[in-house]
Amino acid sequence: MGDLGFRSLHEALLDAPPERAVEEVLVPWIPRGREILDGLRHHARATPGAWARDTRAKLHGRIEEDLQELYALSRVIDVLLLPFQSGPEDTWAGPALTLEQLTAFLTALGLQRQERSAFHPFQHEIVEVVASGDPGEPISVIETLWPGFRMGQLLIARAGVRVRGGGRHLDPRVAGRSTLHFTHRRRGRPTHDLGAGWGHNSQWRTRFRRDYEDAGVCYYNVDGTLDAAAGELSFQDREELREGAEPELTAEERVELLVHRSFIKTRKDDLDSFPYEDTFAEPATRRSA
C-alpha cells in the first residue's frame, strides 16, 4: 500500500508482531511522521477570532484534509496507549512498548509532553476513580497512567489518570465507564467517534477534534457550531421541540459531556448523545481544583 500518512502507520502497527513494533515500525517511521506533522504545524497556534469567520468555510478544502490526517494520528495514539490499559472492551494489548518508548516516539515527531498535575478535563482523561467519603472533595489526580501530548497550543492526546473525588463532582459508576466520545479505541470502556460504523476507507475521512489552550482560556471543539453552555440547539433539535419533545440534555450536561468527552456524573444514555456539533470555552483555572 502506498503512503497514506498516519493511516499507513496505523495499519502497520496492526500487522506487526507486538514485540517488534517499536524496532520495526515506530523507529523507522519517525522521519516520515515528523515530516507530516511539520506540514500541520500551522494548526499548533490558537486563532480564536478567526474560527467563526474562516475555519468552517475552509473545512471542505485544505483544513478538511489536515483534520483527517490529525484524526489518523489520534488513531495511532489510541493503539499505542493500549498496553497501559485493561478491561473487557478490547482484548488486544497492543504493541509491546514502555511509557518511555511512547514518549520518545511522540516527542521525536515534534509533540510536547504535558506536565500538569492538578486535575483538569482539558489535560486529563479519567480512567479509574477512587470514591471519597466527602461528597464535596474536588477531583484530584492520584496517579498518571499515561502522559498527554500537545502540538503547541493544540491538544493532541490527554493524559490518562486515576482520580479521587466526592459525589458532587463525579460518580465512580459513571466517570470511568461511560462512553468516551471523540475516541476510537480503549480497552476498559466503550468508545465512539464519527468514524464508527463506516467502511474501511470512509472512516478515515473523520475530522480531528481541535481543542486549544490560549491566554488562560480552554477552547473545546473549536470547529463545533453550537454553543453548549447556551443550550443552542441544532435544526433537528428545534424540529423535535416543535413536535413537543424535550431536549435530551440540559446545557450543563452538554458541557459536562463535551469537556470530559464522557459523562462523569450524569446518568443518561450516552449512546444517544451527540456532542460533535458542540463547542465551549472556559478559563483554564476553573476546573483545576
ROBADREN-676756 format. One line per 10 residues: their letters; for each residue z, x, y of N, C-alpha, C, CB. Coordinates in steps of 0.05 Angstrom, whole numbers, plus 5000, padded with zeros to 4 digits. Glycine has a CB too. Example, Ala and Ser with C-alpha at 12.3 -4.5 7.8 and 13.67 -1.06 7.14 Angstrom:
<rs>
as	5156,5264,4886,5156,5246,4910,5156,5264,4934,5181,5226,4911 | 5142,5257,4955,5143,5273,4979,5157,5258,5001,5114,5282,4988
</rs>
This chain:
<rs>
mgdlgfrslh	5000,5017,4976,5000,5000,5000,5000,5018,5025,5024,4981,5000 | 4985,5009,5045,4984,5025,5070,5010,5023,5085,4961,5015,5087 | 5010,5037,5108,5034,5038,5125,5038,5011,5139,5032,5060,5146 | 5059,4996,5131,5066,4971,5144,5092,4974,5159,5068,4949,5123 | 5097,4998,5169,5122,5003,5184,5146,5001,5166,5123,4983,5207 | 5168,4990,5178,5193,4988,5163,5191,4969,5139,5215,4979,5182 | 5171,4952,5139,5167,4936,5115,5161,4954,5091,5144,4915,5119 | 5145,4975,5096,5138,4994,5074,5164,5008,5064,5118,5015,5084 | 5181,5015,5082,5207,5028,5074,5223,5008,5058,5222,5038,5099 | 5225,4984,5067,5240,4963,5052,5230,4961,5023,5238,4936,5066
ealldapper	5204,4960,5020,5193,4957,4993,5197,4982,4976,5163,4950,4994 | 5196,5005,4989,5201,5030,4975,5230,5031,4965,5195,5054,4992 | 5249,5021,4981,5277,5021,4973,5281,5003,4949,5295,5013,4996 | 5267,4980,4948,5270,4962,4926,5259,4974,4900,5256,4935,4932 | 5238,4990,4903,5225,5002,4879,5238,5027,4869,5196,5007,4886 | 5252,5041,4886,5263,5068,4879,5287,5065,4861,5270,5084,4904 | 5291,5084,4842,5316,5085,4827,5339,5089,4847,5316,5108,4805 | 5360,5073,4846,5381,5075,4866,5392,5103,4870,5404,5057,4858 | 5395,5118,4849,5407,5145,4851,5388,5165,4864,5415,5155,4824 | 5363,5158,4867,5344,5176,4880,5334,5166,4907,5320,5182,4861
aveevlvpwi	5344,5144,4916,5334,5131,4941,5337,5149,4966,5348,5105,4945 | 5360,5162,4968,5365,5179,4991,5345,5202,4992,5393,5189,4992 | 5344,5217,4970,5327,5241,4970,5297,5235,4970,5334,5257,4945 | 5289,5215,4955,5261,5210,4952,5249,5189,4971,5256,5200,4924 | 5266,5173,4984,5255,5152,5002,5265,5156,5030,5263,5125,4992 | 5291,5157,5034,5302,5157,5062,5296,5183,5077,5332,5152,5061 | 5303,5205,5065,5299,5231,5079,5269,5235,5086,5309,5254,5061 | 5250,5232,5067,5222,5236,5075,5212,5216,5096,5205,5234,5050 | 5226,5193,5099,5217,5172,5117,5226,5176,5146,5226,5145,5107 | 5244,5195,5150,5256,5199,5177,5235,5204,5198,5276,5222,5176
prgreildgl	5216,5222,5195,5197,5226,5217,5181,5201,5224,5177,5248,5209 | 5172,5186,5204,5157,5161,5209,5175,5140,5222,5145,5150,5184 | 5199,5138,5213,5218,5118,5225,5224,5124,5254,5243,5117,5209 | 5228,5150,5260,5233,5157,5287,5209,5152,5305,5242,5187,5289 | 5185,5157,5294,5161,5152,5310,5159,5122,5317,5136,5161,5294 | 5165,5105,5297,5163,5076,5302,5184,5068,5323,5168,5060,5276 | 5208,5077,5321,5229,5070,5340,5223,5081,5368,5256,5079,5330 | 5212,5105,5369,5204,5115,5395,5185,5097,5409,5192,5143,5392 | 5167,5084,5394,5149,5065,5406,5161,5038,5413,5127,5060,5387 | 5186,5033,5405,5200,5009,5411,5223,5013,5431,5211,4996,5386
rhharatpga	5225,5037,5441,5249,5044,5457,5249,5030,5484,5250,5073,5461 | 5227,5018,5492,5227,5003,5517,5244,4978,5515,5198,4996,5526 | 5251,4970,5491,5269,4947,5487,5298,4955,5488,5263,4933,5461 | 5304,4981,5491,5332,4990,5489,5348,4984,5514,5332,5020,5485 | 5334,4977,5536,5348,4972,5561,5347,4943,5568,5336,4989,5584 | 5370,4931,5575,5370,4903,5583,5357,4898,5610,5399,4893,5583 | 5342,4877,5612,5330,4868,5637,5334,4838,5640,5299,4876,5638 | 5359,4829,5644,5365,4800,5643,5348,4784,5663,5394,4796,5649 | 5343,4794,5686,5328,4779,5706,5300,4773,5698,5329,4793,5732 | 5289,4789,5680,5261,4786,5673,5257,4769,5648,5249,4813,5668
wardtraklh	5278,4764,5633,5274,4750,5608,5261,4722,5611,5301,4746,5593 | 5274,4706,5628,5263,4678,5631,5235,4679,5643,5282,4662,5648 | 5230,4698,5660,5204,4698,5674,5181,4710,5657,5206,4714,5700 | 5187,4731,5642,5166,4746,5629,5167,4745,5599,5167,4774,5638 | 5191,4748,5587,5192,4754,5558,5180,4732,5541,5220,4758,5550 | 5187,4707,5547,5177,4686,5529,5147,4683,5531,5190,4660,5536 | 5136,4689,5555,5107,4686,5558,5092,4708,5543,5100,4688,5588 | 5106,4730,5537,5093,4752,5523,5098,4752,5493,5103,4778,5534 | 5113,4732,5483,5121,4732,5455,5097,4729,5436,5141,4711,5450 | 5074,4721,5447,5051,4718,5430,5033,4743,5431,5035,4694,5438
grieedlqel	5043,4764,5445,5028,4789,5447,5044,4812,5435,5021,4795,5476 | 5046,4834,5450,5058,4858,5440,5088,4854,5433,5055,4880,5461 | 5102,4839,5449,5131,4835,5444,5134,4822,5417,5144,4819,5466 | 5117,4803,5410,5119,4790,5384,5117,4810,5362,5097,4769,5381 | 5098,4829,5363,5095,4849,5343,5120,4868,5343,5070,4865,5348 | 5130,4874,5366,5154,4892,5367,5178,4879,5354,5160,4898,5397 | 5182,4853,5359,5205,4839,5348,5202,4836,5318,5209,4812,5361 | 5178,4834,5308,5173,4833,5279,5179,4860,5266,5145,4825,5273 | 5173,4882,5280,5179,4908,5270,5209,4913,5269,5165,4930,5286 | 5223,4904,5290,5252,4907,5291,5265,4889,5269,5263,4899,5318
yalsrvidvl	5253,4866,5264,5263,4850,5242,5260,4864,5215,5248,4823,5241 | 5238,4878,5211,5235,4893,5186,5256,4915,5184,5206,4905,5185 | 5262,4928,5207,5284,4948,5207,5310,4935,5199,5287,4961,5235 | 5316,4910,5209,5341,4897,5201,5342,4891,5172,5343,4871,5217 | 5319,4885,5159,5318,4881,5131,5324,4906,5115,5290,4869,5122 | 5314,4929,5126,5320,4955,5114,5351,4960,5115,5305,4978,5128 | 5362,4955,5138,5391,4959,5141,5407,4940,5123,5399,4955,5171 | 5398,4915,5120,5411,4897,5101,5413,4910,5073,5396,4870,5099 | 5391,4922,5064,5391,4935,5038,5410,4959,5037,5362,4944,5030 | 5410,4975,5059,5427,4999,5059,5456,4992,5061,5419,5016,5083
llpfqsgped	5463,4968,5069,5492,4960,5071,5502,4949,5044,5495,4939,5093 | 5485,4943,5026,5494,4930,5001,5515,4947,4985,5470,4925,4983 | 5513,4973,4985,5533,4988,4970,5562,4985,4980,5526,5017,4970 | 5565,4975,5005,5591,4974,5017,5602,4945,5017,5590,4984,5045 | 5590,4928,5000,5598,4900,4997,5602,4893,4968,5576,4882,5010 | 5614,4870,4963,5617,4859,4937,5616,4829,4939,5643,4869,4922 | 5610,4816,4917,5610,4787,4917,5590,4774,4899,5606,4777,4945 | 5590,4748,4896,5573,4734,4877,5546,4727,4887,5587,4710,4868 | 5540,4730,4913,5515,4721,4924,5491,4739,4916,5516,4719,4954 | 5497,4765,4911,5476,4784,4905,5487,4804,4885,5465,4798,4931
twagpaltle	5475,4806,4862,5486,4824,4841,5476,4852,4843,5478,4813,4814 | 5456,4858,4860,5446,4885,4862,5463,4901,4882,5416,4885,4872 | 5472,4924,4874,5490,4940,4890,5474,4957,4910,5507,4958,4873 | 5448,4956,4910,5432,4971,4929,5429,5000,4922,5444,4969,4956 | 5417,5016,4940,5413,5045,4935,5440,5059,4936,5395,5057,4957 | 5441,5081,4921,5466,5096,4920,5468,5115,4944,5468,5112,4893 | 5484,5107,4963,5488,5125,4986,5516,5121,4997,5467,5119,5008 | 5525,5141,5012,5552,5140,5024,5550,5131,5053,5565,5168,5022 | 5573,5125,5065,5573,5118,5093,5562,5141,5110,5601,5110,5102 | 5568,5165,5102,5559,5189,5116,5528,5190,5115,5571,5215,5105
qltafltalg	5517,5185,5092,5488,5186,5089,5474,5163,5105,5480,5184,5059 | 5487,5139,5104,5477,5117,5120,5476,5124,5150,5495,5092,5116 | 5498,5135,5160,5500,5143,5188,5480,5165,5194,5528,5152,5195 | 5478,5184,5177,5459,5206,5182,5431,5196,5184,5462,5228,5160 | 5423,5178,5166,5395,5168,5166,5390,5152,5192,5391,5150,5142 | 5407,5133,5199,5402,5116,5222,5403,5132,5248,5421,5093,5223 | 5422,5151,5250,5423,5167,5275,5399,5186,5276,5449,5183,5276 | 5388,5195,5253,5364,5212,5253,5340,5196,5263,5359,5222,5225 | 5340,5170,5260,5319,5153,5271,5321,5149,5301,5319,5126,5257 | 5345,5156,5312,5348,5153,5341,5367,5131,5349,5322,5149,5354
lqrqersafh	5381,5119,5330,5401,5099,5336,5428,5112,5342,5404,5079,5313 | 5445,5097,5357,5471,5107,5363,5493,5090,5349,5476,5106,5394 | 5512,5104,5338,5534,5091,5324,5553,5079,5344,5549,5110,5305 | 5562,5054,5339,5582,5041,5356,5610,5050,5348,5580,5010,5354 | 5627,5053,5368,5653,5064,5363,5676,5046,5373,5656,5092,5375 | 5671,5021,5378,5691,5003,5389,5711,4994,5367,5678,4979,5402 | 5737,4996,5373,5757,4989,5353,5768,4961,5357,5779,5009,5353 | 5770,4952,5382,5781,4925,5388,5760,4904,5379,5788,4922,5418 | 5769,4883,5366,5750,4864,5355,5734,4849,5377,5765,4843,5338 | 5708,4847,5373,5691,4831,5390,5667,4823,5373,5682,4847,5415
pfqheivevv	5659,4797,5374,5637,4788,5357,5610,4802,5363,5634,4759,5359 | 5607,4813,5387,5583,4827,5393,5580,4852,5375,5582,4835,5423 | 5602,4866,5371,5602,4891,5355,5609,4887,5326,5621,4910,5367 | 5623,4865,5319,5635,4863,5293,5627,4838,5277,5665,4864,5296 | 5621,4842,5252,5616,4821,5232,5641,4818,5215,5590,4826,5215 | 5653,4795,5214,5676,4790,5197,5668,4789,5168,5691,4764,5206 | 5679,4807,5151,5673,4807,5123,5696,4797,5107,5666,4836,5114 | 5720,4806,5113,5744,4797,5099,5766,4790,5120,5754,4819,5079 | 5783,4771,5112,5804,4761,5131,5831,4763,5118,5798,4732,5140 | 5850,4773,5133,5879,4772,5125,5892,4752,5144,5893,4800,5127
asgdpgepis	5902,4731,5133,5914,4710,5149,5941,4719,5161,5919,4684,5133 | 5946,4711,5186,5971,4717,5199,5989,4693,5198,5966,4726,5228 | 6015,4697,5196,6034,4675,5197,6038,4664,5225,6061,4685,5187 | 6028,4678,5245,6029,4669,5273,6003,4656,5280,6036,4693,5292 | 6001,4630,5284,5976,4617,5290,5962,4628,5315,5980,4587,5293 | 5978,4638,5333,5966,4648,5359,5959,4677,5359,5985,4643,5380 | 5962,4691,5336,5956,4720,5336,5926,4724,5339,5966,4733,5310 | 5918,4740,5359,5889,4744,5363,5877,4760,5340,5884,4760,5390 | 5851,4758,5338,5837,4773,5317,5837,4803,5323,5807,4763,5314 | 5844,4818,5303,5844,4848,5306,5831,4860,5281,5873,4858,5310
vietlwpgfr	5820,4884,5285,5807,4898,5263,5828,4914,5247,5785,4917,5274 | 5828,4909,5221,5846,4924,5203,5831,4948,5192,5856,4906,5180 | 5806,4944,5184,5790,4966,5172,5761,4961,5178,5795,4967,5141 | 5746,4983,5183,5717,4982,5186,5704,4989,5159,5708,5001,5208 | 5689,4971,5148,5677,4975,5122,5650,4989,5124,5673,4948,5108 | 5636,4985,5146,5611,5000,5152,5608,5000,5182,5586,4988,5137 | 5595,5020,5193,5592,5022,5222,5570,5005,5233,5588,5051,5230 | 5571,5000,5259,5549,4986,5273,5532,5006,5288,5561,4965,5292 | 5508,4997,5296,5489,5015,5309,5474,5000,5331,5469,5026,5289 | 5467,5016,5352,5451,5006,5374,5427,5023,5379,5469,5004,5400
mgqlliarag	5409,5013,5395,5388,5029,5407,5391,5024,5437,5359,5021,5397 | 5405,5043,5450,5412,5039,5478,5430,5015,5481,5386,5035,5494 | 5422,4996,5498,5438,4972,5502,5432,4949,5482,5433,4962,5531 | 5412,4954,5465,5404,4933,5446,5420,4937,5420,5374,4935,5440 | 5433,4915,5412,5447,4916,5386,5427,4915,5363,5467,4892,5384 | 5430,4933,5344,5413,4934,5321,5428,4923,5296,5404,4962,5315 | 5453,4931,5293,5469,4922,5270,5498,4922,5277,5464,4939,5244 | 5513,4901,5270,5542,4901,5276,5557,4915,5254,5551,4871,5278 | 5581,4925,5261,5598,4937,5241,5611,4915,5224,5620,4954,5255 | 5614,4920,5198,5628,4901,5180,5657,4908,5180,5616,4902,5152
vrvrgggrhl	5675,4888,5184,5703,4893,5187,5721,4874,5171,5711,4892,5216 | 5744,4884,5164,5766,4867,5153,5784,4862,5177,5781,4881,5129 | 5791,4837,5181,5807,4829,5205,5832,4814,5197,5789,4813,5224 | 5849,4812,5217,5873,4796,5215,5875,4778,5239,5899,4813,5213 | 5883,4753,5235,5885,4735,5258,5898,4709,5251,5858,4730,5270 | 5907,4694,5272,5921,4669,5268,5902,4645,5266,5940,4664,5290 | 5912,4623,5257,5896,4599,5252,5883,4587,5276,5913,4579,5239 | 5893,4592,5300,5879,4582,5324,5854,4597,5330,5898,4582,5348 | 5850,4620,5318,5827,4637,5324,5807,4638,5301,5836,4665,5330 | 5816,4635,5276,5798,4636,5253,5811,4623,5229,5789,4664,5247
dprvagrstl	5795,4613,5211,5804,4601,5186,5795,4620,5164,5792,4572,5182 | 5813,4632,5148,5805,4651,5127,5786,4639,5107,5830,4661,5113 | 5787,4613,5103,5769,4600,5083,5741,4596,5095,5780,4573,5075 | 5738,4600,5121,5712,4596,5134,5700,4623,5143,5715,4578,5158 | 5717,4640,5156,5706,4663,5171,5691,4683,5154,5729,4677,5184 | 5700,4687,5129,5686,4707,5112,5667,4695,5092,5706,4723,5098 | 5664,4668,5092,5648,4655,5071,5626,4637,5081,5667,4639,5054 | 5628,4629,5106,5607,4611,5117,5580,4625,5119,5615,4599,5144 | 5559,4610,5120,5532,4622,5120,5529,4640,5145,5511,4600,5121 | 5519,4664,5139,5514,4684,5161,5485,4681,5169,5520,4713,5151
hfthrrrgrp	5480,4671,5194,5454,4667,5204,5442,4692,5216,5453,4644,5224 | 5416,4692,5221,5402,4715,5232,5405,4739,5214,5413,4722,5261 | 5410,4735,5188,5415,4756,5169,5401,4748,5143,5445,4760,5164 | 5388,4767,5130,5373,4761,5106,5388,4765,5080,5348,4777,5105 | 5406,4784,5079,5418,4791,5054,5447,4802,5057,5401,4812,5040 | 5465,4790,5041,5492,4800,5038,5501,4795,5009,5512,4788,5058 | 5519,4811,4999,5528,4806,4971,5550,4786,4970,5537,4833,4959 | 5566,4784,4991,5591,4768,4990,5590,4741,5002,5612,4783,5002 | 5567,4732,5014,5566,4706,5027,5537,4697,5029,5579,4707,5054 | 5533,4671,5032,5506,4661,5036,5495,4670,5063,5504,4630,5034
thdlgagwgh	5469,4673,5065,5456,4682,5090,5432,4664,5095,5448,4712,5088 | 5423,4665,5120,5398,4651,5128,5386,4663,5152,5405,4621,5133 | 5360,4668,5151,5345,4675,5175,5318,4659,5174,5340,4706,5178 | 5302,4662,5195,5278,4647,5197,5256,4657,5178,5267,4646,5225 | 5262,4679,5164,5243,4688,5143,5248,4675,5116,5245,4717,5140 | 5271,4661,5114,5278,4649,5088,5259,4626,5081,5307,4638,5089 | 5250,4626,5056,5233,4605,5046,5203,4608,5050,5241,4580,5058 | 5196,4629,5065,5167,4634,5069,5156,4653,5048,5163,4647,5098 | 5130,4655,5047,5117,4672,5027,5121,4701,5032,5088,4665,5026 | 5110,4717,5013,5114,4746,5014,5105,4759,5040,5099,4759,4991
nsqwrtrfrr	5083,4749,5051,5073,4760,5077,5084,4746,5101,5043,4759,5077 | 5086,4719,5099,5094,4703,5123,5122,4710,5132,5092,4674,5116 | 5140,4717,5114,5167,4722,5122,5170,4745,5141,5184,4727,5097 | 5150,4764,5140,5152,4787,5157,5143,4782,5186,5136,4810,5145 | 5135,4757,5192,5129,4750,5219,5153,4739,5234,5106,4730,5220 | 5177,4742,5222,5201,4734,5235,5209,4752,5258,5225,4733,5214 | 5219,4741,5279,5227,4757,5303,5256,4766,5300,5224,4740,5329 | 5261,4790,5309,5288,4802,5310,5303,4788,5333,5287,4832,5314 | 5328,4782,5328,5345,4772,5349,5354,4794,5367,5370,4757,5337 | 5350,4790,5393,5358,4811,5413,5384,4804,5426,5335,4815,5434
dyedagvcyy	5404,4820,5423,5430,4819,5437,5433,4844,5453,5454,4814,5416 | 5442,4841,5477,5446,4865,5495,5475,4864,5507,5425,4865,5517 | 5485,4888,5512,5510,4891,5528,5502,4907,5552,5533,4904,5512 | 5506,4896,5576,5497,4909,5600,5516,4902,5623,5468,4900,5607 | 5526,4922,5637,5543,4918,5661,5566,4900,5655,5527,4908,5684 | 5579,4903,5632,5603,4887,5625,5597,4859,5616,5620,4886,5649 | 5572,4853,5609,5565,4826,5600,5550,4828,5573,5547,4811,5621 | 5557,4810,5555,5543,4809,5529,5523,4786,5530,5563,4804,5505 | 5498,4792,5524,5477,4772,5524,5469,4767,5495,5452,4781,5541 | 5471,4742,5485,5466,4736,5457,5439,4721,5455,5488,4719,5445
nvdgtldaaa	5422,4731,5437,5396,4719,5431,5381,4713,5457,5401,4693,5415 | 5373,4734,5471,5362,4730,5497,5335,4716,5497,5358,4757,5510 | 5322,4715,5473,5296,4701,5472,5300,4671,5465,5279,4714,5451 | 5325,4662,5462,5330,4634,5459,5324,4619,5485,5359,4629,5451 | 5319,4593,5482,5311,4577,5505,5332,4555,5513,5285,4563,5499 | 5353,4552,5497,5373,4532,5502,5400,4544,5507,5375,4512,5478 | 5413,4535,5529,5440,4545,5536,5461,4532,5519,5446,4540,5567 | 5471,4548,5500,5490,4536,5481,5516,4526,5494,5498,4557,5459 | 5526,4541,5514,5551,4534,5528,5548,4508,5544,5559,4556,5546 | 5524,4502,5554,5519,4478,5569,5512,4454,5551,5497,4483,5589
gelsfqdree	5510,4459,5525,5503,4438,5507,5474,4429,5511,5521,4415,5511 | 5457,4446,5522,5429,4439,5527,5415,4433,5500,5415,4462,5542 | 5402,4411,5499,5390,4401,5474,5360,4406,5472,5396,4372,5471 | 5351,4410,5448,5323,4412,5443,5309,4385,5445,5318,4425,5415 | 5283,4385,5445,5268,4360,5447,5275,4342,5423,5238,4365,5447 | 5277,4354,5399,5283,4338,5375,5311,4326,5377,5281,4355,5350 | 5331,4342,5387,5358,4332,5391,5359,4308,5410,5377,4354,5400 | 5343,4311,5432,5343,4289,5452,5331,4264,5440,5327,4298,5477 | 5310,4267,5423,5299,4244,5410,5319,4230,5391,5274,4252,5394 | 5335,4246,5377,5355,4235,5359,5377,4221,5375,5367,4257,5341
lregaepelt	5384,4232,5398,5404,4218,5415,5394,4191,5424,5411,4236,5439 | 5368,4190,5431,5357,4164,5440,5358,4144,5417,5328,4169,5450 | 5358,4154,5393,5359,4136,5370,5387,4129,5361,5343,4148,5346 | 5407,4140,5376,5435,4133,5371,5450,4153,5356,5436,4108,5358 | 5438,4175,5347,5452,4196,5332,5468,4214,5351,5433,4212,5315 | 5490,4224,5341,5506,4242,5357,5498,4271,5351,5536,4238,5352 | 5501,4290,5370,5495,4318,5364,5513,4328,5342,5499,4335,5389 | 5501,4344,5324,5516,4355,5301,5539,4373,5310,5498,4369,5282 | 5534,4389,5331,5554,4408,5340,5560,4404,5370,5544,4437,5336 | 5585,4409,5377,5593,4410,5405,5583,4436,5418,5623,4406,5408
aeervellvh	5585,4437,5444,5577,4462,5457,5595,4485,5448,5578,4459,5488 | 5620,4480,5445,5639,4502,5436,5632,4511,5408,5668,4492,5437 | 5624,4493,5390,5617,4500,5363,5591,4515,5363,5615,4476,5346 | 5572,4508,5380,5547,4522,5382,5551,4551,5391,5527,4508,5401 | 5569,4555,5410,5575,4582,5420,5588,4598,5397,5593,4581,5444 | 5607,4586,5383,5620,4600,5360,5600,4609,5340,5640,4581,5347 | 5581,4591,5333,5561,4598,5313,5542,4619,5323,5545,4573,5305 | 5535,4618,5348,5516,4638,5359,5528,4665,5361,5506,4629,5386 | 5552,4668,5373,5563,4694,5378,5572,4708,5353,5586,4692,5398 | 5583,4693,5334,5592,4705,5308,5570,4705,5287,5616,4689,5298
rsfiktrkdd	5549,4690,5292,5527,4686,5273,5536,4670,5249,5516,4713,5264 | 5560,4659,5250,5570,4642,5229,5593,4627,5242,5580,4658,5204 | 5603,4606,5228,5628,4594,5236,5651,4611,5227,5631,4565,5224 | 5672,4612,5244,5696,4627,5236,5720,4608,5234,5702,4650,5255 | 5718,4584,5246,5739,4564,5243,5729,4536,5240,5758,4566,5266 | 5705,4531,5247,5693,4504,5246,5686,4497,5217,5669,4501,5264 | 5695,4474,5207,5688,4466,5180,5667,4444,5182,5714,4455,5165 | 5642,4453,5185,5620,4435,5185,5598,4447,5167,5609,4429,5213 | 5579,4432,5160,5557,4441,5142,5540,4461,5157,5541,4417,5131 | 5544,4487,5152,5529,4507,5168,5500,4508,5160,5542,4534,5165
ldsfpyedtf	5492,4498,5137,5464,4499,5129,5447,4480,5145,5461,4493,5099 | 5460,4459,5157,5445,4441,5174,5444,4450,5203,5457,4413,5172 | 5458,4472,5209,5458,4482,5236,5434,4499,5242,5484,4498,5241 | 5426,4500,5267,5402,4515,5274,5407,4530,5301,5377,4496,5277 | 5420,4554,5299,5427,4568,5324,5404,4585,5335,5450,4586,5318 | 5380,4584,5324,5359,4603,5330,5347,4599,5358,5338,4602,5309 | 5350,4575,5369,5340,4570,5396,5361,4574,5418,5329,4541,5398 | 5386,4579,5410,5407,4580,5430,5410,4608,5442,5434,4573,5417 | 5420,4609,5466,5426,4634,5480,5452,4631,5495,5402,4643,5499 | 5465,4653,5502,5492,4652,5514,5498,4679,5525,5513,4642,5493
aepatrrsa	5514,4679,5547,5523,4704,5559,5553,4701,5566,5507,4712,5584 | 5568,4723,5563,5596,4723,5569,5605,4751,5576,5613,4711,5546 | 5628,4754,5591,5639,4781,5596,5646,4795,5570,5663,4779,5613 | 5640,4821,5568,5644,4836,5544,5674,4838,5537,5633,4864,5546 | 5692,4834,5556,5721,4836,5551,5733,4810,5542,5735,4847,5575 | 5719,4788,5544,5731,4761,5540,5743,4758,5512,5710,4740,5544 | 5729,4768,5491,5738,4764,5464,5749,4789,5451,5715,4753,5448 | 5756,4809,5466,5764,4835,5455,5793,4836,5446,5759,4857,5474 | 5809,4815,5452,5837,4815,5444,5841,4813,5414,5853,4793,5458
</rs>
